[in-house]
Amino acid sequence: MTDMGSGRNGTSSRFAWPLRRRTPAGPEGTAEDIAVQDVAEREAVDRRLPPPEPEPLLDPPPRFHLAMFRLAALGLALVLGLALTLVRVFGSGPPSVADLRAQSGVDTWTVLPIGVKDDQPGTAIRDENGVWSGFDIDIAYMIAEDLGFRRDDVRFYGMESEDRARMQAVDLKGNRVPVKLVIASYSITADREARKDVTFSEPYLFTEQSVLTLKGHPKVATFRDLKGETVCSLSTATSTGPLQDLKIDVVSRNRMRECIDDLRKGRVTAVSTDAAILAGFKDRNPGEFEHWDVGSDKTESYGVNVGENEALKKLVDLTLYRSYYDPADGRWEEAYQKNLQSETKLNGKVPIAIATQPRPARPEIRELPWEEVFR
């Protein structure tokens, strides 16, 4: 019996089912029968072959979403804002308050020594009980408070006029004491600012020069009325200039109490210096002295000397800036009212000082986002 899986020559057929021979067209097999047979064979092959791989599905083209674009833009804005903030905080530019405190050394000080006058009623005086008072004293307390010092941490030391530039005061035992601030009716001048060891803050008071005499002295309307007389003034003070220009004999002293003593004892006939200083003597001794307005057109601007400590100057300027611009800060006005405005009644028409704080320039200080440096 012939093997159904073998070919004509006995070789293995590539089909797995019996192969039927086609019969020629004729009575036993027409062309239609042959065609039907071919279709059946092809269908059989298709049923046994594995199905073709499905065609891959193509992703639809991306669509533009406005919401996603807005979200991306917002994210970019936040990143840029953060970058600008970091540059502001850590980048170059003016120092922050923390930088200035570190540069000035103020955080390492346990007390704050301040050089002041100790014999000028109204501006700065130490009484027999050791109590300090006066406009300069209150300004010193205001600055000390903003620097982080309590009143008990402030140390006042009396100083002579010639020591204000070198920032050397004297304690009660006569020992020399270096100070961090000089708040001693120290007028700002170009010559003083040119010194390396003097650095002034913004002005904190405007006043002008006047004259004090004993009661009964002829009226003094101008400096020319003092010609032929001897006048006492403070050494290194700006008050000596107008007197010397008129060839008036000037006696210079280091302390105001020495000038007042000369006047009382007849060694001089007048004392000339700032009206803010002389008004205190007239106010406390109205029956002894006469205070004269000489119509000086030169304004004396008091400043705080910080020596060579530039960082400390900016911190002091910040206090003066806040005091001027912050409506809730009335410390300057209170100091003026208590110490200078209260003297106007007994000083008559003599202008003691300008009754408003000098307008300070804004200090160059970097304000960090979490701070309110300038309020």
C-alpha positions in Angstrom: 0.0 0.0 0.0 1.4 3.3 -1.0 2.2 5.8 1.9 -0.3 8.7 1.8 2.4 11.1 3.2 4.9 10.3 0.4 5.4 12.0 -2.9 5.5 10.5 -6.3 9.0 9.2 -5.8 8.6 8.2 -2.2 9.8 11.5 -0.9 8.0 13.3 2.0 5.3 15.7 0.9 5.2 19.2 2.4 1.4 18.8 3.0 0.1 17.1 6.2 -3.0 15.7 4.6 -3.6 13.3 1.6 -3.1 14.8 -1.8 -5.8 14.2 -4.3 -4.9 14.1 -7.9 -6.7 16.4 -10.1 -8.7 14.8 -12.9 -8.8 16.3 -16.4 -11.8 18.1 -17.4 -14.3 15.8 -18.9 -17.3 13.9 -17.9 -15.8 12.9 -14.6 -14.3 16.3 -13.6 -15.2 19.6 -15.0 -13.2 22.9 -14.7 -15.6 24.1 -12.0 -14.9 21.0 -9.9 -11.2 21.7 -10.2 -11.7 25.4 -9.1 -13.8 24.4 -6.1 -11.2 21.9 -5.1 -8.4 24.5 -5.2 -10.4 26.9 -3.1 -11.1 24.2 -0.5 -7.4 23.4 -0.4 -6.4 27.0 0.2 -9.0 27.5 2.9 -7.6 24.4 4.6 -4.1 25.8 4.5 -5.3 29.1 5.9 -7.0 27.4 8.8 -3.8 25.6 9.8 -1.4 28.6 9.5 -1.0 30.9 12.5 -3.0 34.2 12.3 -1.1 37.2 11.0 0.3 39.8 13.4 -2.2 42.6 14.1 -1.3 45.9 12.6 0.0 48.4 15.3 -2.3 51.1 16.4 -1.0 54.6 15.6 -1.2 57.2 18.4 -3.4 60.2 17.6 -1.5 63.4 17.0 -0.9 65.5 20.2 -3.5 68.2 20.9 -2.6 71.7 22.3 -3.9 72.2 25.8 -4.1 75.9 27.0 -4.4 74.8 30.6 -1.1 73.0 30.4 0.6 76.0 28.8 -0.7 78.3 31.6 0.6 75.8 34.2 4.0 75.7 32.6 4.1 79.5 32.5 3.1 79.8 36.2 5.9 77.3 37.1 8.4 79.4 35.2 7.3 82.6 36.9 7.7 80.9 40.3 11.2 79.7 39.4 12.2 83.2 38.2 10.7 84.8 41.3 12.6 82.4 43.6 15.8 83.1 41.7 15.4 86.8 42.1 14.7 86.4 45.8 17.8 84.4 46.2 19.8 87.0 44.4 18.3 89.7 46.6 19.1 87.8 49.8 22.4 86.3 49.0 23.7 88.3 46.0 25.8 91.4 45.9 24.6 94.8 46.9 24.1 96.8 50.1 24.6 94.9 53.4 21.7 93.8 55.4 21.1 94.8 59.0 22.6 91.5 60.1 25.7 92.2 58.0 26.1 95.6 59.5 25.8 94.3 63.0 28.5 91.7 62.3 30.7 94.3 60.6 30.3 96.9 63.3 30.9 94.4 66.1 27.9 95.6 68.0 26.8 92.0 68.8 30.0 91.4 70.8 29.5 94.4 73.1 28.1 93.8 76.5 27.7 97.5 77.2 27.6 100.6 75.1 30.0 103.4 76.1 28.9 106.8 74.8 30.8 110.1 75.1 28.6 113.1 76.0 28.9 116.5 77.5 28.2 116.5 81.3 27.8 120.2 82.1 25.3 121.5 79.6 21.7 121.7 81.0 19.2 121.0 78.3 21.5 119.1 76.0 23.6 116.9 78.4 24.3 117.1 82.1 25.1 114.9 85.0 23.6 116.2 88.2 24.9 115.8 91.8 23.0 112.5 92.2 24.7 111.0 89.1 21.5 111.3 87.0 22.0 112.0 83.3 19.5 114.2 81.4 19.2 116.3 78.3 18.4 116.1 74.6 21.6 114.4 73.6 21.1 111.9 76.4 17.6 111.0 75.1 18.9 110.7 71.5 21.6 108.4 72.8 19.0 106.2 74.5 17.0 106.1 71.3 20.0 104.9 69.3 21.1 102.4 72.0 17.6 100.9 72.1 17.6 100.2 68.3 21.1 98.7 68.6 19.6 96.2 71.2 20.9 97.7 74.4 18.8 98.3 77.5 19.2 101.6 79.4 21.2 99.8 82.1 23.6 98.7 79.4 24.4 102.3 78.4 27.5 103.9 79.9 27.8 107.7 79.7 31.2 109.4 80.0 31.8 113.1 80.1 34.2 114.5 77.5 35.9 117.7 76.6 35.4 119.3 73.2 38.9 118.5 71.9 38.4 114.8 72.6 35.3 114.4 70.5 37.3 113.6 67.4 39.6 111.1 69.1 36.6 109.5 70.9 38.2 109.6 74.3 36.1 110.4 77.4 36.9 110.5 81.1 35.3 108.4 83.9 34.6 109.7 87.4 38.1 108.8 88.5 39.7 110.7 85.8 40.7 107.7 83.7 40.6 107.9 79.9 37.9 105.7 78.4 37.4 104.9 74.7 33.8 105.2 73.5 31.8 103.7 70.6 29.7 106.8 70.0 30.1 110.5 70.5 26.8 112.4 71.0 28.1 115.7 72.4 26.6 118.6 70.5 29.2 117.9 67.8 28.6 120.0 64.7 29.1 118.5 61.3 31.7 120.5 59.3 33.7 119.8 56.1 37.0 120.0 58.0 35.8 117.5 60.6 34.4 115.1 58.0 37.8 115.3 56.1 39.4 113.6 59.1 40.0 109.9 58.9 39.0 109.3 62.5 35.7 111.2 62.3 32.6 109.7 60.7 29.3 111.6 61.2 25.8 110.2 61.1 23.0 112.1 59.5 22.2 115.3 61.4 19.9 114.9 64.4 19.4 118.6 65.4 19.6 122.0 63.7 20.6 125.1 65.9 22.5 128.3 65.5 25.0 130.5 67.4 23.9 133.0 70.1 25.4 135.0 73.0 24.9 134.8 76.7 25.8 137.7 79.1 25.1 138.7 82.6 21.9 140.7 83.3 22.5 144.4 82.7 24.8 144.0 79.8 24.0 146.3 76.8 21.9 144.8 74.1 23.8 142.4 71.8 22.2 142.4 68.3 25.2 141.2 66.3 28.7 140.0 66.9 30.0 143.5 66.2 28.4 144.6 69.4 31.1 142.6 71.2 34.0 144.4 69.8 36.5 145.4 72.5 35.2 142.8 74.8 36.4 139.4 75.9 34.3 136.4 74.9 34.6 132.8 76.1 33.9 129.9 73.7 34.6 126.2 73.6 37.9 125.1 72.1 37.7 123.4 68.7 34.2 124.7 68.4 32.7 126.3 65.3 31.6 129.3 67.4 35.1 130.8 67.6 35.2 131.5 63.8 32.8 134.4 63.5 34.3 136.1 66.6 37.9 135.8 65.4 36.9 137.1 62.0 35.8 140.4 63.8 39.1 140.5 65.8 37.2 139.9 69.0 39.3 138.6 71.9 38.3 135.0 72.4 39.1 132.8 75.4 38.8 129.1 74.6 37.8 126.5 77.2 37.3 122.8 77.0 34.1 122.7 79.1 31.1 125.0 79.2 31.1 125.2 83.0 34.5 126.9 82.7 33.1 129.6 80.4 30.2 130.2 82.7 32.5 130.4 85.7 34.6 133.0 83.8 31.5 135.0 83.0 30.3 135.0 86.6 33.7 136.1 87.9 34.1 138.9 85.4 37.0 137.4 83.5 34.9 137.6 80.3 31.9 139.7 79.4 30.1 137.2 77.2 29.9 133.6 76.2 29.1 132.5 72.7 28.3 129.1 71.4 25.2 127.2 70.1 21.8 128.5 71.2 20.7 125.0 72.2 23.5 125.0 74.8 23.1 128.5 76.1 19.3 128.2 76.4 19.7 125.7 79.3 21.7 128.2 81.4 19.2 130.9 80.8 16.3 128.6 81.6 17.8 127.6 85.0 19.1 131.0 85.9 16.7 133.5 84.4 17.5 136.3 86.8 21.3 136.0 86.3 21.8 135.7 82.5 20.5 137.4 79.4 20.3 135.3 76.1 20.8 137.2 72.9 19.9 136.3 69.3 22.6 137.7 67.1 21.0 136.8 63.8 23.5 134.2 62.7 22.7 132.8 59.3 24.9 129.7 59.8 23.1 126.5 60.8 24.8 124.2 63.2 24.0 120.5 62.4 24.6 118.0 65.2 25.8 114.6 64.2 26.8 111.4 66.0 30.5 110.5 65.6 31.3 106.8 65.2 35.0 107.1 64.5 36.0 104.8 61.7 33.1 102.4 62.1 31.2 102.8 58.8 28.9 99.9 59.6 27.9 101.5 62.9 27.1 104.8 61.1 24.6 103.1 58.9 22.9 101.5 61.9 22.7 104.9 63.6 21.3 106.4 60.3 18.7 103.7 60.2 17.5 104.8 63.7 17.3 108.4 62.6 15.5 107.4 59.3 12.9 105.4 61.2 12.4 108.2 63.8 11.7 110.7 61.0 9.5 108.6 58.7 7.7 106.3 61.1 4.5 108.1 62.4 4.4 105.8 65.4 7.9 106.7 66.5 7.7 109.8 68.6 11.0 109.5 70.5 12.7 112.4 68.8 9.7 114.7 69.4 9.4 113.7 73.0 13.1 114.4 73.5 12.8 117.9 72.0 9.6 118.7 73.9 11.1 117.7 77.2 14.5 119.3 76.9 14.4 122.2 74.5 10.9 123.2 73.8 10.3 123.6 77.5 13.0 126.3 77.6 11.4 128.6 75.1 9.3 130.6 77.6 12.3 131.9 79.6 14.4 132.4 76.5 12.0 134.8 74.9 12.4 135.3 71.2 15.8 133.6 70.9 15.5 130.6 68.5 16.9 127.7 70.4 16.7 125.0 67.7 14.6 123.9 64.8 11.6 122.1 66.3 11.5 119.4 63.7 13.9 116.5 63.2 16.3 117.0 60.2 15.2 114.9 57.3 17.7 112.0 56.9 18.7 110.3 53.7 17.7 106.7 53.3 20.7 104.5 54.3 21.9 101.9 51.8 20.7 98.8 53.6 19.4 95.6 51.9 16.0 94.8 53.3 15.4 91.0 53.4 12.0 89.7 52.5 11.1 88.7 56.0 12.2 92.0 57.5 10.6 95.5 57.9 13.9 97.4 58.1 12.4 100.8 57.0 8.9 100.2 58.3 
